[in-house]
């Protein structure tokens, strides 16, 4: 346990030293502020553009914004934040392969599964902190400017997308132990997500695919109910555990 905590500390210091943690925080804080900000300035933008639109034959009516407008922005922006998150974490393993820094750690008797677990824990922790920070900022501004009660199940809807992010991290870890280059990790993760997205067009497994969690914004308008997402959340959690198990086995045989 002591060796695991030591490696976990090493990962944390690496996150700070490289500035990735600061980048993550700044990006998610920025998106958290942008969501209500865009909603707030929308009427002003439409009013500013009214004259030019009318000259083109388009009439502009008064625009009313509320907390739902801001939440819509949240679910439009958070996928971009997740993509940036994956891009910055895709080299967690591959950079160490290229530098050969893991060889000394393994030759000293450090268990390989602890390396996988420590890196995974740091990814999950950073995603959790940054994601809920972004959500908290948006929620607070929405409560200040409008009223969050217009949105149904905002916390559960956010939890669904948070679990989706955990599921994606599982693939990042898996392909990081299989591949030796960042681009291969990104292609593998993107390919896996695309495959599950295409499976979602089939009526049978649709309700149990983790990609359904991307549609959790439907909960805000009561168009969907929380129980409709339980299967997808359970599947995402199970696949995350499965990805980590396969990653540990693959890393045991990985030539460093």
C-alpha positions, 0 to 999 in steps of 0.5 A: 500500500505504501508503494502505491501511495508513493506512485500516486503522489508521483503522479500528482506531482507530475500533474502539477509540474507539467501544468496539466492540472492548472490547464484542466481547472482553467478550461472547466472553470471557463466553460462553467462561466461561459454557459450562463454568460452566453445565455445572458448575452443572447438577447443583447446579441439578437437585438444587435443583429436585428437590423441586419437580419431584418434587411435580409428579410428575417424578423427577430422577436424578443428572446427570453432566456432562463436557467434552461438556456444556460443548461443547454449550453452546459451540455453543448460545451461539456463534450468539448471539455471532455475531448480536451481532457482526453487529449491531455491524458492520452500521453500518460502512459506513452510518454513514459514508454518513450522516456523509459521511466517505468523501467527503473520502477518495475525493476525495483519490484514495483507491481505493474498493476499498481502503476495502472491503478495509480494512473487510473485513480489520478485520471478519475480524480481529476475528471471528477474534480474538474467536472463537478467544479464546472457544474457547480459554477454553472449551477451557482450562476443559474441560481443567481440570475434565474431559477434552477427549479425550471430544470428537472433532475439537474444533478442526476442529469449531470451525474449521467454525463460524469459516468459517461466520462468515467467510461471514456477514461476506461478506454483511455487506460486500456488503449494506453497499455496496448499502444505506444503512441498518443495517436493510437490511444486517441484512435482506439478511444474514438473508435470504441466510442464510435462503435457504441454510438452506431450500436445505439441506432439498433432498437434492442441494446440502445437503452443499455449502451453507455452512449445513451448517457450523452443524452442526459440533458433530456432529463432537464425537460422531463422528456426522460425519466431517471430510471431510463438511464440506470441500465446505461450507468450500470453498463458503463460502470461494468465496462470501466471495471472490465477495461481496467482488468484487461489493461492490467493483464495487458500491462503485465505483458507490456515490453517497456 
